[in-house]
Amino acid sequence: MSDSLESGMGSTSSTPSMPHVRVAHQPTMLEMATKQDKKSLGMLVTDFFVNNNISFNVILTNSFIEMLRGACVYGTSYVVPSYSNLRTSLILGRKAEIMQYVSNIKATWGITSCTIMSNSWTDIKKRSWVNVIAYSPGGAVFFKCIECGINRLTSTFLFNVVQFISDNGSNFCFCGDMLSEKWRHIYRTNYAAHGINLLLKDIHKKVKWVREVIKDGKLVMDYIHRHTGPVALMRKFTNNRDIKQPCKTRFGTYFFMLQSLIVVENELRLFVASSEWRAFQFNKAEMAVRTIGIIQSDTFWEGVKEVVAFMEPLIRILRLADSDGSTVGYLYEAAERAKETLRKFVENDGGKYLTIMDLFQFRLEKNIIHHVHLFGALLNHSIMFGGRFDIDRTKL
């Protein structure tokens, strides 16, 4: 039998050769099980959120992600803690760690001091609350949440702090006047991010050409998002890149809307020129024709790019003021850089940008830059000795 096998294998001349055939990859049982397990796990996570009425935003938190990763690394032998174990030893252990963290931060207050901050909010029952927080370079420490009750957020109720940073609300302004009258040494500063938002609101209200560009951009965004069909088709053309939707009370979001439009300019032009777009019956309406005209207009895109160009340094200030950590030492320099950029626009076309420059200077002095920010710049060596601090231009 072995001789016949050997002779058969050796006789290659009389045996026709088999053509090369590429065999398609067949998924292994392990791969199939992995895909099935992933799908099943996804459904279990979904059930967890739905059955316990948990906000979907929780899935974005680091603690939830780390919990799942930790359980996966440990393996199937992990035993879920009992109710009793969770509410006693585990919680008490975590509380001890947090108290140690707070103690370490408090220990630094003798060196760096701290700032007492508060923010207000209203619950679904229309009750007003105030969170009290201490901030220092070591970190932030939450003190307590105070229910205002019938007092609400009136200026008299808020009259209990020694450092006052606020927005432009009438109650906060009146409270600031009361504080300044009682304690002459107090520093009363405005919330810089709110000041920038007021500046952007002023520009939108008083500069017609900017308002027209934003209006056309919003019309494009609103019309495309009005129907699910065009949205799905647009995402096909833009490779799932979307147009950001603005918020009426946050004028900085108009910048992000226009910026997102620029990113997909060419794709939008192809989108409204495609046969798929023309197939939609409602695209023959007047608003559809106007939307197509805007997207295909070179004047519109030039205006969008111009608005984004002069708004960009203002948005940098907004991001800086609205970021975590202390930005006092950097805010003045950011404002000066924005002012230099606007000066160049004024030099090129004073008719279009002089009003914007005046509005910027007004809000800079009234709502954004305070003497505290000047002192912060003086103490920042990279600014003071970097040739970017002009003492003659610090008069506000």
Secondary structure, DSSP 8 states (H G I E B T S, - for coil): -HHHHHHHHH--SSS-------------HHHHHHHHHHHHHHHHHHHHHHHTT--GGGGGSHHHHHHHHHHHHH-TT-----HHHIIIIIHHHHHHHHHHHHHHHHHTHHHH--EEEEEEEE-TT--EEEEEEEEETTEEEEEEEEE-GGGTT-HHHH---SSEEE-S-HHHHHHHHHHHHH-TT--EEE-HHHHHHHHHHHHHHH-HHHHHHHHHHHHHHHHHTTSHHHHHHHHHHTTT------BTTBTHHHHHHHHHHHHTHHHHHHHHHSHHHHT-GGGGSHHHHHHHHHHT-HHHHHHHHHHHHHHHHHHHHHHHHTSSS--HHHHHHHHHHHHHHHHHHHHH-HHHHHHHHHHHHHHIIIII--HHHHHHHHH-HHHHTTT---GGG---
